[in-house]
């Protein structure tokens, strides 16, 4: 959105400086939240890829279940070593 695209919006034209600052902060928080969600999806894909390599027909949920099972197995092994 450019400056020219928001100038014509009547509700935008009525904003105070404080309103504009609040809108900017709200958008900044949205973007940060979206970046975090994107990072989580990328990490999940990376973790799932090791199972998709062996099982290309699996669905994402099957990969997630395998990740959880693998993590449970690893945790149990670590607890047994203590």
N, C-alpha and C positions, 0 to 999 in steps of 0.2 A: 504494500500500500504506500503510495507516495503522498507527499503533503497535499498535492492537488486533489488526490482522490478523497481525502478526508475533509477538505475545506467545504465541499458542497453538502455535507451531511449536517442537517439542521441541528440534531442533538449534539453533535461534536462542537458546533460553533458556539453553543451555550455554556460550554465547560469553563470552569475557573482554572487558574493555574494549578491549584491543589488537586482538582479533579483530574487534570492531565497527568500530574505526577502519580496519582493513585492508579490511573489506567496503565501508565508505563510500568509501575511496580507489579501490577497484576499480570501484565503480559510477560514481564521478566520471570516471574514465578512460574507461569505456565510453560515457558520455554525451558526453564530448568527442570521442571517435572517431566516434560517430554524427552529431554535429553537423558534423564535417569531411566525412563521407561525404555528408550532406545538402547541404552547400554545394557539393561537387563535382558532384552531380547537378543542382543548380539552375544552376550555371555551364554545364554541358554542355547543358542544355535551352535556356538563353539563346543559346548559340552555335549550336545546331541549329535554332532557330526561324527564323533568316534563310533557311535552306535549306528548311524545311518550309513557309514562306510561299509559296515558288515551286514547291515539289514536295510538296503535301499527301499524296500517296500513298506517299512514301518511308518506309522503315523507319529507325529510329534509327541503325543501322549505316551506312546510306547517307549520312545526314547527317554522321556522324562521319568517314567517308571523305572527304566533300567538305570538311569542316573541315581535315583533315590535308593534303589536296591544296592547299587555299587557303593554308595556312600554309607549305607547301613552296614554293609559287609566290612568295609574299611574301618568303620568306627568300632565294630565288634572285635576286629583283629587288634586294633590299637589298645582296647580295654583289656584284652587277654594278655597282652605283653607287659602290662603294668604290674 
